[in-house]
Amino acid sequence: MAGHHLTAGHTGSTSAVERYLTQLAAQLLPGPRAARTRVLTEIRDGLTETIDAHLADGVPPDAAAATAISEFGDPAT
């Protein structure tokens, strides 16, 4: 599981991830709650790891979050 480094001092990045996860959760509503929770946890961890990788490459926090979210794709899909 990711260390959630993006939450430390990167409020804009965290907000973008939370918005993405909220949109994704809306697409998962018909499914069982436990399964939705597991899926959202995995996606959050993956986004966090991807953002951390972009941050390590020197990408600014907001751009790192936007790029990671773009790489994960449209939550409606």
HUKA-V806662 format. One record per residue. N is the residue number from 1. NEAR is the number of other C-alpha atoms within 10 Angstrom. Layout:
# HUKA-V806662
<<N,NEAR> <N,NEAR>>
This chain:
# HUKA-V806662
<<1,10> <2,14> <3,10> <4,16> <5,14> <6,22> <7,14> <8,9> <9,10> <10,14> <11,13> <12,16> <13,22> <14,20> <15,14> <16,15> <17,23> <18,13> <19,12> <20,19> <21,19> <22,14> <23,14> <24,19> <25,18> <26,12> <27,14> <28,18> <29,10> <30,9> <31,10> <32,9> <33,11> <34,9> <35,11> <36,18> <37,13> <38,11> <39,15> <40,17> <41,14> <42,14> <43,17> <44,19> <45,16> <46,17> <47,25> <48,26> <49,19> <50,20> <51,28> <52,22> <53,14> <54,18> <55,18> <56,11> <57,10> <58,10> <59,15> <60,14> <61,20> <62,18> <63,15> <64,24> <65,27> <66,16> <67,17> <68,21> <69,20> <70,11> <71,11> <72,14> <73,11> <74,11> <75,16> <76,10> <77,6>>
